[in-house]
Amino acid sequence: MLVHKKQEVHEYEQRTASPAPKIVRKADKRLRIKCLTLVVIAAVMAAVTTIQSAAIVQAGYDLVKAKSQVAKMEKENELLRLDIAKLKSPQRIEEYATKELGMVVPKNAYYATTVKPENTQQQPAPVVSNDGVADKMLNAIGVNKAEASKGR
């Protein structure tokens, strides 16, 4: 038989470095919960801040609108005061009474007084005037024209 001669074969094996074993840590559930809680709190705070800002802006718009309405009402109120003053003016009332109601301004006006004259022999002369009764009353009171004021 044929024998095969053993030969020594040197094979150089190249050893490959095996990777270091990976240390697998289990996820820390408490840390995850803390992170999630922090994110939720931050989101809630951002939402609250946004809502507050929107409320402040809306209140500002409402305030501007209310101020413009107040200014408009004050102008309207002033115009109404002027109309009232015009309607109350004695000249307008006298004109309305003569034209619309057919009233006549008297030619002679007699006044009665409670003051007795010093000399009983002399009687006061009746006052004769072409002024209207309303004009005489207003002159006696000291009011000649109606005026409008702001009332403030």
KETIBA-161050 format. One record per residue: residue number from 1; residue in one letter; x negated, y negated, z of N, C-alpha, C, O in turn. Coordinates in steps of 0.05 Angstrom, whole numbers, plus 32768, in hexadecimal, padded with zeros to 4 digits. Example, Ala and Ser with C-alpha at 12.3 -4.5 7.8 and 13.67 -1.06 7.14 Angstrom:
<pos->1&code->a&nu->7EF8&nv->8072&nw->809C&cau->7F0A&cav->805A&caw->809C&cu->7EF8&cv->8042&cw->809C&ou->7EE3&ov->8042&ow->80A9>;
<pos->2&code->s&nu->7EFF&nv->802D&nw->808E&cau->7EEF&cav->8015&caw->808F&cu->7EFE&cv->7FFF&cw->809D&ou->7EF4&ov->7FE9&ow->80A1>;
This chain:
<pos->1&code->m&nu->7FF0&nv->8017&nw->8000&cau->8000&cav->8000&caw->8000&cu->7FEF&cv->7FE7&cw->8000&ou->7FD9&ov->7FE4&ow->800A>;
<pos->2&code->l&nu->7FFB&nv->7FDB&nw->7FF6&cau->7FEC&cav->7FC3&caw->7FF4&cu->7FF2&cv->7FB1&cw->800B&ou->8009&ov->7FAD&ow->8013>;
<pos->3&code->v&nu->7FDE&nv->7FA9&nw->8015&cau->7FE2&cav->7F98&caw->802D&cu->7FDB&cv->7F7B&cw->8025&ou->7FC8&ov->7F74&ow->8017>;
<pos->4&code->h&nu->7FEB&nv->7F6E&nw->802F&cau->7FE7&cav->7F52&caw->802A&cu->7FD8&cv->7F45&cw->8040&ou->7FDF&ov->7F49&ow->8058>;
<pos->5&code->k&nu->7FC5&nv->7F38&nw->8039&cau->7FB4&cav->7F2D&caw->804D&cu->7FC1&cv->7F14&cw->8058&ou->7FCB&ov->7F03&ow->804A>;
<pos->6&code->k&nu->7FC0&nv->7F12&nw->8072&cau->7FCD&cav->7EFB&caw->807E&cu->7FBB&cv->7EE3&cw->807A&ou->7FA3&ov->7EE4&ow->807F>;
<pos->7&code->q&nu->7FC6&nv->7ED0&nw->8071&cau->7FB8&cav->7EB7&caw->806E&cu->7FC3&cv->7EA4&cw->8082&ou->7FDC&ov->7EA1&ow->8087>;
<pos->8&code->e&nu->7FB2&nv->7E97&nw->808C&cau->7FBC&cav->7E83&caw->809E&cu->7FC2&cv->7E6A&cw->808E&ou->7FB0&ov->7E5E&ow->8081>;
<pos->9&code->v&nu->7FD8&nv->7E63&nw->8090&cau->7FE0&cav->7E4B&caw->8082&cu->7FE6&cv->7E36&cw->8098&ou->7FF7&ov->7E3A&ow->80AA>;
<pos->10&code->h&nu->7FD9&nv->7E22&nw->8095&cau->7FDE&cav->7E0D&caw->80A8&cu->7FF1&cv->7DF9&cw->809C&ou->7FEA&ov->7DE9&ow->808A>;
<pos->11&code->e&nu->8005&nv->7DFB&nw->80A5&cau->8018&cav->7DE7&caw->809C&cu->801B&cv->7DD1&cw->80B1&ou->801E&ov->7DD6&ow->80C9>;
<pos->12&code->y&nu->8018&nv->7DBB&nw->80A7&cau->801B&cav->7DA4&caw->80B9&cu->8038&cv->7D9A&cw->80B9&ou->8042&ov->7D8F&ow->80A5>;
<pos->13&code->e&nu->8042&nv->7D9F&nw->80CE&cau->805E&cav->7D97&caw->80CF&cu->805E&cv->7D7A&cw->80D8&ou->8051&ov->7D71&ow->80EC>;
<pos->14&code->q&nu->806C&nv->7D6D&nw->80CA&cau->806F&cav->7D51&caw->80D1&cu->8086&cv->7D4F&cw->80E4&ou->809D&ov->7D55&ow->80DD>;
<pos->15&code->r&nu->8080&nv->7D47&nw->80FA&cau->8096&cav->7D45&caw->810D&cu->80A2&cv->7D29&cw->810A&ou->8094&ov->7D14&ow->810A>;
<pos->16&code->t&nu->80BA&nv->7D29&nw->8108&cau->80C9&cav->7D0F&caw->8107&cu->80D1&cv->7D08&cw->8123&ou->80DA&ov->7D19&ow->8133>;
<pos->17&code->a&nu->80CE&nv->7CEF&nw->8129&cau->80D6&cav->7CE7&caw->8144&cu->80F4&cv->7CE7&cw->8145&ou->8102&ov->7CDB&ow->8135>;
<pos->18&code->s&nu->80FD&nv->7CF4&nw->8158&cau->811A&cav->7CF4&caw->815C&cu->8122&cv->7CDB&cw->816A&ou->8114&ov->7CD1&ow->817B>;
<pos->19&code->p&nu->8138&nv->7CD0&nw->8161&cau->8141&cav->7CB7&caw->816D&cu->8146&cv->7CBB&cw->818B&ou->814E&ov->7CD0&ow->8194>;
<pos->20&code->a&nu->8142&nv->7CA4&nw->8198&cau->8147&cav->7CA5&caw->81B5&cu->8164&cv->7CAA&cw->81BA&ou->8175&ov->7C9F&ow->81AC>;
<pos->21&code->p&nu->816A&nv->7CB9&nw->81CD&cau->8186&cav->7CBE&caw->81D1&cu->8194&cv->7CA4&cw->81D9&ou->818B&ov->7C95&ow->81E9>;
<pos->22&code->k&nu->81AB&nv->7C9F&nw->81CC&cau->81BA&cav->7C87&caw->81D0&cu->81C9&cv->7C8A&cw->81EB&ou->81D6&ov->7C9E&ow->81F1>;
<pos->23&code->i&nu->81C7&nv->7C74&nw->81F8&cau->81D6&cav->7C74&caw->8212&cu->81F1&cv->7C68&cw->820C&ou->81F3&ov->7C51&ow->8206>;
<pos->24&code->v&nu->8204&nv->7C77&nw->820E&cau->821F&cav->7C6E&caw->8208&cu->822C&cv->7C67&cw->8223&ou->8231&ov->7C77&ow->8234>;
<pos->25&code->r&nu->8232&nv->7C4D&nw->8225&cau->823F&cav->7C44&caw->823D&cu->825D&cv->7C44&cw->8238&ou->8267&ov->7C3E&ow->8223>;
<pos->26&code->k&nu->826A&nv->7C4B&nw->824C&cau->8287&cav->7C4A&caw->8249&cu->828F&cv->7C2D&cw->824D&ou->8284&ov->7C1E&ow->825D>;
<pos->27&code->a&nu->82A2&nv->7C25&nw->823D&cau->82AB&cav->7C09&caw->823E&cu->82B6&cv->7C03&cw->8259&ou->82C6&ov->7C12&ow->8265>;
<pos->28&code->d&nu->82AE&nv->7BEC&nw->8263&cau->82B7&cav->7BE4&caw->827D&cu->82D3&cv->7BD7&cw->827A&ou->82D6&ov->7BC1&ow->826F>;
<pos->29&code->k&nu->82E6&nv->7BE5&nw->8283&cau->8302&cav->7BDC&caw->8280&cu->8307&cv->7BC2&cw->828F&ou->8316&ov->7BB1&ow->8286>;
<pos->30&code->r&nu->82FB&nv->7BBF&nw->82A6&cau->82FF&cav->7BA7&caw->82B6&cu->82F5&cv->7B8F&cw->82A7&ou->8301&ov->7B79&ow->82A8>;
<pos->31&code->l&nu->82DE&nv->7B91&nw->829A&cau->82D3&cav->7B7B&caw->828B&cu->82E4&cv->7B74&cw->8274&ou->82E9&ov->7B5C&ow->826E>;
<pos->32&code->r&nu->82EF&nv->7B87&nw->8266&cau->8301&cav->7B82&caw->8250&cu->831A&cv->7B74&cw->8259&ou->8323&ov->7B61&ow->824D>;
<pos->33&code->i&nu->8325&nv->7B7C&nw->8270&cau->833D&cav->7B70&caw->827A&cu->8337&cv->7B53&cw->8282&ou->8348&ov->7B41&ow->827D>;
<pos->34&code->k&nu->8320&nv->7B4E&nw->828E&cau->8319&cav->7B33&caw->8295&cu->8316&cv->7B21&cw->827C&ou->831F&ov->7B0A&ow->827C>;
<pos->35&code->c&nu->830A&nv->7B2B&nw->8268&cau->8306&cav->7B1C&caw->824F&cu->8321&cv->7B16&cw->8242&ou->8326&ov->7AFF&ow->8239>;
<pos->36&code->l&nu->8332&nv->7B2A&nw->8241&cau->834D&cav->7B26&caw->8236&cu->835D&cv->7B12&cw->8246&ou->836A&ov->7B01&ow->823A>;
<pos->37&code->t&nu->835B&nv->7B13&nw->8260&cau->8369&cav->7B00&caw->8271&cu->835E&cv->7AE4&cw->826C&ou->836E&ov->7AD1&ow->826B>;
<pos->38&code->l&nu->8344&nv->7AE1&nw->8269&cau->8338&cav->7AC7&caw->8264&cu->8342&cv->7ABB&cw->8249&ou->8349&ov->7AA3&ow->8248>;
<pos->39&code->v&nu->8343&nv->7ACC&nw->8235&cau->834D&cav->7AC3&caw->821B&cu->836A&cv->7ABB&cw->821C&ou->8372&ov->7AA6&ow->8211>;
<pos->40&code->v&nu->837B&nv->7ACA&nw->822A&cau->8397&cav->7AC3&caw->822D&cu->839B&cv->7AA9&cw->823C&ou->83AB&ov->7A98&ow->8234>;
<pos->41&code->i&nu->838C&nv->7AA5&nw->8251&cau->838E&cav->7A8D&caw->8261&cu->8385&cv->7A75&cw->8250&ou->8392&ov->7A60&ow->8251>;
<pos->42&code->a&nu->8370&nv->7A78&nw->8240&cau->8368&cav->7A62&caw->822E&cu->837D&cv->7A5B&cw->821A&ou->8382&ov->7A44&ow->8214>;
<pos->43&code->a&nu->838A&nv->7A70&nw->820F&cau->839F&cav->7A6B&caw->81FB&cu->83B7&cv->7A5D&cw->8207&ou->83C2&ov->7A4B&ow->81FB>;
<pos->44&code->v&nu->83BE&nv->7A65&nw->821F&cau->83D5&cav->7A58&caw->822D&cu->83CE&cv->7A3B&cw->8233&ou->83DF&ov->7A2A&ow->822F>;
<pos->45&code->m&nu->83B6&nv->7A36&nw->823C&cau->83AE&cav->7A1A&caw->8242&cu->83AF&cv->7A09&cw->8229&ou->83B7&ov->79F2&ow->822A>;
<pos->46&code->a&nu->83A6&nv->7A14&nw->8213&cau->83A6&cav->7A05&caw->81F9&cu->83C3&cv->7A00&cw->81F1&ou->83C9&ov->79EA&ow->81E7>;
<pos->47&code->a&nu->83D5&nv->7A13&nw->81F4&cau->83F1&cav->7A0F&caw->81ED&cu->83FE&cv->79FA&cw->81FF&ou->840D&ov->79E9&ow->81F5>;
<pos->48&code->v&nu->83F8&nv->79FB&nw->8219&cau->8404&cav->79E7&caw->822B&cu->83FA&cv->79CB&cw->8224&ou->8409&ov->79B8&ow->8224>;
<pos->49&code->t&nu->83E0&nv->79C8&nw->821E&cau->83D5&cav->79AE&caw->8217&cu->83E1&cv->79A4&cw->81FD&ou->83E8&ov->798C&ow->81FB>;
<pos->50&code->t&nu->83E5&nv->79B5&nw->81EA&cau->83F2&cav->79AD&caw->81D1&cu->840F&cv->79A4&cw->81D6&ou->8418&ov->7990&ow->81CA>;
<pos->51&code->i&nu->841D&nv->79B3&nw->81E6&cau->8439&cav->79AB&caw->81EB&cu->843B&cv->7991&cw->81FA&ou->844C&ov->7980&ow->81F4>;
<pos->52&code->q&nu->8429&nv->798D&nw->820D&cau->8428&cav->7973&caw->821C&cu->8422&cv->795C&cw->8209&ou->842E&ov->7947&ow->820B>;
<pos->53&code->s&nu->840F&nv->7960&nw->81F7&cau->8408&cav->794B&caw->81E4&cu->8420&cv->7944&cw->81D2&ou->8425&ov->792D&ow->81CC>;
<pos->54&code->a&nu->842D&nv->7959&nw->81C9&cau->8445&cav->7954&caw->81B8&cu->845B&cv->7945&cw->81C8&ou->8468&ov->7934&ow->81BD>;
<pos->55&code->a&nu->845F&nv->794C&nw->81E1&cau->8473&cav->793E&caw->81F1&cu->846B&cv->7921&cw->81F5&ou->847D&ov->790F&ow->81F5>;
<pos->56&code->i&nu->8452&nv->791B&nw->81F9&cau->8449&cav->7900&caw->81FD&cu->844D&cv->78EF&cw->81E3&ou->8456&ov->78D9&ow->81E4>;
<pos->57&code->v&nu->8446&nv->78FB&nw->81CD&cau->844A&cav->78ED&caw->81B3&cu->8468&cv->78E8&cw->81AE&ou->846F&ov->78D2&ow->81A5>;
<pos->58&code->q&nu->8478&nv->78FC&nw->81B4&cau->8495&cav->78F8&caw->81B0&cu->84A0&cv->78E2&cw->81C2&ou->84B1&ov->78D2&ow->81BA>;
<pos->59&code->a&nu->8497&nv->78E2&nw->81DB&cau->849F&cav->78CC&caw->81EE&cu->8497&cv->78B1&cw->81E3&ou->84A6&ov->789D&ow->81E6>;
<pos->60&code->g&nu->847F&nv->78AF&nw->81D8&cau->8476&cav->7896&caw->81CC&cu->8488&cv->788D&cw->81B5&ou->848F&ov->7876&ow->81B3>;
<pos->61&code->y&nu->8490&nv->78A0&nw->81A4&cau->84A2&cav->7899&caw->818E&cu->84BD&cv->7890&cw->8198&ou->84C8&ov->787D&ow->818E>;
<pos->62&code->d&nu->84C7&nv->789E&nw->81AD&cau->84E1&cav->7896&caw->81B8&cu->84DF&cv->787A&cw->81C5&ou->84F2&ov->786B&ow->81C3>;
<pos->63&code->l&nu->84C8&nv->7874&nw->81D2&cau->84C5&cav->785A&caw->81DE&cu->84C5&cv->7844&cw->81C9&ou->84D2&ov->782F&ow->81CD>;
<pos->64&code->v&nu->84B7&nv->7848&nw->81B3&cau->84B6&cav->7834&caw->819E&cu->84D2&cv->7830&cw->8192&ou->84DA&ov->781A&ow->818C>;
<pos->65&code->k&nu->84E0&nv->7846&nw->818E&cau->84FB&cav->7844&caw->8184&cu->850E&cv->7835&cw->8197&ou->851E&ov->7825&ow->818E>;
<pos->66&code->a&nu->850C&nv->783A&nw->81B1&cau->851C&cav->782C&caw->81C4&cu->8515&cv->780E&cw->81C5&ou->8527&ov->77FE&ow->81C7>;
<pos->67&code->k&nu->84FB&nv->7808&nw->81C3&cau->84F4&cav->77EC&caw->81C3&cu->84FF&cv->77DD&cw->81AA&ou->8507&ov->77C6&ow->81AC>;
<pos->68&code->s&nu->84FE&nv->77EA&nw->8194&cau->8509&cav->77DD&caw->817C&cu->8527&cv->77DA&cw->817E&ou->8532&ov->77C6&ow->8175>;
<pos->69&code->q&nu->8535&nv->77ED&nw->818A&cau->8552&cav->77EA&caw->818F&cu->8558&cv->77D3&cw->81A2&ou->856B&ov->77C4&ow->819E>;
<pos->70&code->v&nu->8547&nv->77D0&nw->81B7&cau->854B&cav->77BB&caw->81CA&cu->8548&cv->77A0&cw->81BC&ou->8557&ov->778D&ow->81C0>;
<pos->71&code->a&nu->8533&nv->779D&nw->81AB&cau->852E&cav->7784&caw->819D&cu->8545&cv->777E&cw->818A&ou->854E&ov->7767&ow->8188>;
<pos->72&code->k&nu->8550&nv->7793&nw->817D&cau->8566&cav->778F&caw->816B&cu->857F&cv->7786&cw->817A&ou->858D&ov->7774&ow->8171>;
<pos->73&code->m&nu->8584&nv->7792&nw->8191&cau->859B&cav->778B&caw->81A1&cu->8599&cv->776E&cw->81AC&ou->85AC&ov->7760&ow->81AE>;
<pos->74&code->e&nu->8580&nv->7766&nw->81B4&cau->857C&cav->774B&caw->81BE&cu->8582&cv->7737&cw->81A8&ou->858E&ov->7722&ow->81AE>;
<pos->75&code->k&nu->8579&nv->773C&nw->8190&cau->857F&cav->772A&caw->817A&cu->859D&cv->7728&cw->8175&ou->85A8&ov->7712&ow->8171>;
<pos->76&code->e&nu->85AA&nv->773F&nw->8175&cau->85C7&cav->7740&caw->8171&cu->85D5&cv->7731&cw->8188&ou->85E8&ov->7722&ow->8183>;
<pos->77&code->n&nu->85CC&nv->7734&nw->81A0&cau->85D7&cav->7727&caw->81B8&cu->85D4&cv->7709&cw->81B5&ou->85E7&ov->76FA&ow->81BB>;
<pos->78&code->e&nu->85BD&nv->7700&nw->81AC&cau->85B9&cav->76E3&caw->81A8&cu->85CB&cv->76D8&cw->8193&ou->85D6&ov->76C2&ow->8196>;
<pos->79&code->l&nu->85CF&nv->76E7&nw->817D&cau->85E2&cav->76DE&caw->8169&cu->85FE&cv->76DC&cw->8173&ou->860D&ov->76CA&ow->816D>;
<pos->80&code->l&nu->8606&nv->76EF&nw->8184&cau->8621&cav->76EF&caw->8190&cu->8624&cv->76D7&cw->81A3&ou->8639&ov->76CB&ow->81A4>;
<pos->81&code->r&nu->860F&nv->76D0&nw->81B2&cau->8610&cav->76B9&caw->81C4&cu->8613&cv->769F&cw->81B3&ou->8623&ov->768E&ow->81BB>;
<pos->82&code->l&nu->8605&nv->769E&nw->819D&cau->8609&cav->7686&caw->818B&cu->8625&cv->7685&cw->8181&ou->8631&ov->766F&ow->8180>;
<pos->83&code->d&nu->8630&nv->769B&nw->8179&cau->864C&cav->769B&caw->816F&cu->865F&cv->7693&cw->8185&ou->8672&ov->7684&ow->8180>;
<pos->84&code->i&nu->865B&nv->769C&nw->819E&cau->866C&cav->7694&caw->81B4&cu->866A&cv->7676&cw->81B9&ou->867E&ov->7669&ow->81BD>;
<pos->85&code->a&nu->8652&nv->766B&nw->81B8&cau->864E&cav->764F&caw->81BC&cu->865C&cv->763F&cw->81A6&ou->8668&ov->762A&ow->81AC>;
<pos->86&code->k&nu->865B&nv->7648&nw->818D&cau->8669&cav->763A&caw->8178&cu->8687&cv->763B&cw->817B&ou->8695&ov->7628&ow->8177>;
<pos->87&code->l&nu->8691&nv->7652&nw->8184&cau->86AE&cav->7655&caw->8188&cu->86B8&cv->7645&cw->81A0&ou->86CF&ov->763C&ow->81A0>;
<pos->88&code->k&nu->86A7&nv->7640&nw->81B4&cau->86AF&cav->7631&caw->81CB&cu->86AC&cv->7613&cw->81C8&ou->86B4&ov->7603&ow->81D9>;
<pos->89&code->s&nu->869F&nv->760A&nw->81B2&cau->869A&cav->75EE&caw->81AF&cu->86B4&cv->75DE&cw->81AD&ou->86C7&ov->75E6&ow->81A0>;
<pos->90&code->p&nu->86B6&nv->75C8&nw->81BC&cau->86CF&cav->75B8&caw->81BD&cu->86D6&cv->75AD&cw->81A1&ou->86EE&ov->75AB&ow->819B>;
<pos->91&code->q&nu->86C3&nv->75A6&nw->8191&cau->86CA&cav->759C&caw->8176&cu->86D9&cv->75B1&cw->8166&ou->86EC&ov->75AB&ow->8158>;
<pos->92&code->r&nu->86D0&nv->75CA&nw->8168&cau->86DD&cav->75E0&caw->815A&cu->86F9&cv->75E5&cw->8165&ou->870C&ov->75EA&ow->8156>;
<pos->93&code->i&nu->86FC&nv->75E4&nw->817F&cau->8716&cav->75E8&caw->818B&cu->8729&cv->75D2&cw->8183&ou->8740&ov->75D7&ow->817D>;
<pos->94&code->e&nu->8720&nv->75B9&nw->8184&cau->8731&cav->75A3&caw->817C&cu->8739&cv->75A5&cw->815E&ou->8750&ov->75A1&ow->8157>;
<pos->95&code->e&nu->8726&nv->75AC&nw->814E&cau->872B&cav->75B0&caw->8131&cu->8740&cv->75C6&cw->812D&ou->8752&ov->75C3&ow->811C>;
<pos->96&code->y&nu->873C&nv->75DC&nw->813B&cau->874F&cav->75F3&caw->8138&cu->876B&cv->75EB&cw->8142&ou->877F&ov->75F2&ow->8135>;
<pos->97&code->a&nu->876C&nv->75DC&nw->8158&cau->8786&cav->75D4&caw->8163&cu->8795&cv->75C1&cw->8150&ou->87AD&ov->75C3&ow->814C>;
<pos->98&code->t&nu->8787&nv->75AF&nw->8143&cau->8794&cav->759C&caw->8131&cu->879B&cv->75A9&cw->8116&ou->87B1&ov->75A4&ow->810C>;
<pos->99&code->k&nu->878A&nv->75B9&nw->810B&cau->878F&cav->75C5&caw->80F1&cu->87A1&cv->75DD&cw->80F2&ou->87B5&ov->75DF&ow->80E3>;
<pos->100&code->e&nu->879B&nv->75F0&nw->8104&cau->87A9&cav->7609&caw->8104&cu->87C3&cv->7609&cw->8115&ou->87D7&ov->7614&ow->810E>;
<pos->101&code->l&nu->87C2&nv->75FB&nw->812C&cau->87D9&cav->75FB&caw->813E&cu->87EB&cv->75E3&cw->813B&ou->8800&ov->75E2&ow->8147>;
<pos->102&code->g&nu->87E2&nv->75CF&nw->812B&cau->87F3&cav->75B8&caw->8125&cu->87F3&cv->75A4&cw->813D&ou->8806&ov->7595&ow->813F>;
<pos->103&code->m&nu->87E1&nv->75A5&nw->814F&cau->87E0&cav->7593&caw->8165&cu->87D5&cv->7578&cw->815C&ou->87C7&ov->7576&ow->8148>;
<pos->104&code->v&nu->87DD&nv->7563&nw->816B&cau->87D5&cav->7547&caw->8163&cu->87C6&cv->753B&cw->817A&ou->87CD&ov->753F&ow->8192>;
<pos->105&code->v&nu->87B1&nv->752D&nw->8173&cau->87A2&cav->751F&caw->8188&cu->87B1&cv->7506&cw->818F&ou->87B9&ov->74F6&ow->817D>;
<pos->106&code->p&nu->87B7&nv->7501&nw->81A9&cau->87C8&cav->74E9&caw->81B0&cu->87B8&cv->74CF&cw->81AB&ou->87A0&ov->74CE&ow->81AD>;
<pos->107&code->k&nu->87C7&nv->74BB&nw->81A4&cau->87BB&cav->74A0&caw->819E&cu->87B4&cv->7492&cw->81B8&ou->879F&ov->7486&ow->81BA>;
<pos->108&code->n&nu->87C6&nv->7494&nw->81CC&cau->87C1&cav->7487&caw->81E5&cu->87BF&cv->749D&cw->81FB&ou->87CE&ov->74B0&ow->81FB>;
<pos->109&code->a&nu->87AC&nv->7499&nw->820C&cau->87A9&cav->74AC&caw->8222&cu->87AB&cv->749D&cw->823C&ou->879E&ov->7488&ow->8240>;
<pos->110&code->y&nu->87BB&nv->74A7&nw->824E&cau->87BE&cav->749B&caw->8268&cu->87B3&cv->74AE&cw->827D&ou->87B8&ov->74C6&ow->827C>;
<pos->111&code->y&nu->87A5&nv->74A3&nw->828F&cau->8799&cav->74B3&caw->82A4&cu->87A4&cv->74AB&cw->82BF&ou->87A8&ov->7493&ow->82C4>;
<pos->112&code->a&nu->87A9&nv->74BD&nw->82D0&cau->87B2&cav->74B8&caw->82EB&cu->879A&cv->74BC&cw->82FE&ou->878C&ov->74D0&ow->82FC>;
<pos->113&code->t&nu->8797&nv->74A9&nw->8310&cau->8781&cav->74AB&caw->8323&cu->878C&cv->74AB&cw->833F&ou->87A2&ov->74A1&ow->8344>;
<pos->114&code->t&nu->877D&nv->74B5&nw->8352&cau->8785&cav->74B5&caw->836E&cu->8778&cv->749D&cw->837D&ou->877F&ov->7499&ow->8394>;
<pos->115&code->v&nu->8767&nv->748F&nw->8370&cau->875A&cav->7478&caw->837D&cu->876C&cv->745F&cw->837A&ou->8775&ov->7459&ow->8364>;
<pos->116&code->k&nu->8771&nv->7452&nw->8390&cau->8782&cav->743A&caw->838F&cu->8770&cv->7422&cw->838A&ou->875A&ov->7420&ow->8395>;
<pos->117&code->p&nu->8779&nv->7410&nw->8379&cau->8769&cav->73F8&caw->8374&cu->8767&cv->73E7&cw->838D&ou->8779&ov->73E8&ow->839E>;
<pos->118&code->e&nu->8751&nv->73D8&nw->8390&cau->874D&cav->73C7&caw->83A7&cu->8762&cv->73B1&cw->83A9&ou->876C&ov->73AB&ow->83BE>;
<pos->119&code->n&nu->8768&nv->73A6&nw->8394&cau->877B&cav->7390&caw->8392&cu->8795&cv->739C&cw->8388&ou->8797&ov->73A4&ow->8371>;
<pos->120&code->t&nu->87A9&nv->739D&nw->8399&cau->87C3&cav->73A9&caw->8391&cu->87D2&cv->7398&cw->837D&ou->87E5&ov->73A2&ow->8371>;
<pos->121&code->q&nu->87CA&nv->737E&nw->837A&cau->87D8&cav->736D&caw->8367&cu->87D0&cv->7373&cw->834B&ou->87E0&ov->7370&ow->8338>;
<pos->122&code->q&nu->87B8&nv->737C&nw->8347&cau->87AF&cav->7382&caw->832C&cu->87B3&cv->73A0&cw->8326&ou->87AA&ov->73B0&ow->8336>;
<pos->123&code->q&nu->87BF&nv->73A6&nw->8311&cau->87C3&cav->73C2&caw->8309&cu->87AE&cv->73C8&cw->82F4&ou->87A8&ov->73B7&ow->82E3>;
<pos->124&code->p&nu->87A2&nv->73DF&nw->82F5&cau->878E&cav->73E6&caw->82E1&cu->879C&cv->73E8&cw->82C5&ou->87B2&ov->73F2&ow->82C3>;
<pos->125&code->a&nu->878E&nv->73DF&nw->82B2&cau->8798&cav->73E0&caw->8297&cu->8796&cv->73FD&cw->828D&ou->8783&ov->740B&ow->8292>;
<pos->126&code->p&nu->87AA&nv->7406&nw->827D&cau->87A9&cav->7421&caw->8273&cu->8791&cv->7423&cw->825F&ou->878B&ov->7410&ow->8250>;
<pos->127&code->v&nu->8785&nv->743A&nw->825F&cau->876E&cav->743E&caw->824D&cu->8779&cv->7446&cw->8232&ou->8789&ov->7459&ow->822F>;
<pos->128&code->v&nu->8771&nv->7437&nw->821E&cau->877A&cav->743D&caw->8203&cu->8760&cv->7444&cw->81F3&ou->874D&ov->7435&ow->81F3>;
<pos->129&code->s&nu->8762&nv->745A&nw->81E6&cau->874A&cav->7463&caw->81D7&cu->8753&cv->7474&cw->81C0&ou->8768&ov->7481&ow->81C1>;
<pos->130&code->n&nu->8744&nv->7474&nw->81AC&cau->8749&cav->7485&caw->8194&cu->873B&cv->74A0&cw->8196&ou->873F&ov->74B1&ow->8185>;
<pos->131&code->d&nu->872C&nv->74A4&nw->81AC&cau->871E&cav->74BE&caw->81AF&cu->8733&cv->74D3&cw->81B6&ou->8748&ov->74CD&ow->81C1>;
<pos->132&code->g&nu->872D&nv->74EB&nw->81B0&cau->873E&cav->7502&caw->81B7&cu->873D&cv->7507&cw->81D5&ou->872A&ov->7500&ow->81E2>;
<pos->133&code->v&nu->8751&nv->7514&nw->81DE&cau->8752&cav->751B&caw->81FB&cu->873B&cv->752D&cw->8202&ou->872F&ov->752B&ow->8217>;
<pos->134&code->a&nu->8736&nv->753F&nw->81F1&cau->8720&cav->7552&caw->81F6&cu->8705&cv->7543&cw->81F8&ou->86F5&ov->7549&ow->8209>;
<pos->135&code->d&nu->8701&nv->752F&nw->81E6&cau->86E8&cav->7520&caw->81E7&cu->86E6&cv->7510&cw->8201&ou->86D0&ov->750F&ow->820C>;
<pos->136&code->k&nu->86FC&nv->7504&nw->820A&cau->86FB&cav->74F5&caw->8222&cu->86F5&cv->7507&cw->823A&ou->86E6&ov->74FF&ow->824C>;
<pos->137&code->m&nu->8701&nv->751E&nw->823A&cau->86FC&cav->7531&caw->8251&cu->86DF&cv->753A&cw->8251&ou->86D2&ov->753C&ow->8266>;
<pos->138&code->l&nu->86D5&nv->753F&nw->8239&cau->86B9&cav->7548&caw->8237&cu->86A6&cv->7532&cw->823E&ou->8691&ov->7537&ow->824B>;
<pos->139&code->n&nu->86AC&nv->7519&nw->8236&cau->869B&cav->7503&caw->823D&cu->869B&cv->74FF&cw->825C&ou->8687&ov->74F8&ow->8267>;
<pos->140&code->a&nu->86B2&nv->7502&nw->8268&cau->86B4&cav->74FF&caw->8285&cu->86A4&cv->7514&cw->8293&ou->8697&ov->750F&ow->82A8>;
<pos->141&code->i&nu->86A5&nv->752C&nw->8289&cau->8696&cav->7542&caw->8295&cu->8679&cv->7540&cw->828F&ou->8668&ov->7548&ow->829F>;
<pos->142&code->g&nu->8672&nv->7535&nw->8278&cau->8656&cav->7533&caw->8270&cu->864E&cv->7549&cw->825D&ou->8636&ov->754D&ow->8259>;
<pos->143&code->v&nu->8660&nv->7556&nw->8251&cau->865A&cav->756C&caw->823E&cu->8663&cv->7563&cw->8223&ou->867B&ov->755D&ow->821F>;
<pos->144&code->n&nu->8651&nv->7561&nw->8210&cau->8658&cav->7558&caw->81F5&cu->8655&cv->756E&cw->81E0&ou->8665&ov->756F&ow->81CD>;
<pos->145&code->k&nu->8642&nv->757F&nw->81E4&cau->863D&cav->7594&caw->81D0&cu->8638&cv->75AE&cw->81DE&ou->862E&ov->75AF&ow->81F4>;
<pos->146&code->a&nu->8640&nv->75C3&nw->81D1&cau->863B&cav->75DE&caw->81DB&cu->861F&cv->75E6&cw->81D3&ou->8616&ov->75E1&ow->81BC>;
<pos->147&code->e&nu->8610&nv->75F2&nw->81E5&cau->85F6&cav->75FC&caw->81DF&cu->85F3&cv->7619&cw->81E6&ou->85FF&ov->7623&ow->81F9>;
<pos->148&code->a&nu->85E4&nv->7626&nw->81D6&cau->85DF&cav->7643&caw->81DB&cu->85C3&cv->7645&cw->81E8&ou->85B1&ov->7637&ow->81E0>;
<pos->149&code->s&nu->85C2&nv->7657&nw->81FA&cau->85A8&cav->765C&caw->8207&cu->85A4&cv->767A&cw->8209&ou->85B6&ov->768A&ow->8206>;
<pos->150&code->k&nu->858B&nv->7682&nw->820F&cau->8585&cav->769E&caw->8211&cu->8591&cv->76A9&cw->822A&ou->8595&ov->76C2&ow->822C>;
<pos->151&code->g&nu->8596&nv->7699&nw->823E&cau->85A2&cav->76A3&caw->8257&cu->858D&cv->76B1&cw->8268&ou->8594&ov->76C2&ow->8279>;
<pos->152&code->r&nu->8574&nv->76AB&nw->8264&cau->855F&cav->76B8&caw->8274&cu->8551&cv->76A4&cw->8285&ou->853F&ov->76AB&ow->8294>;
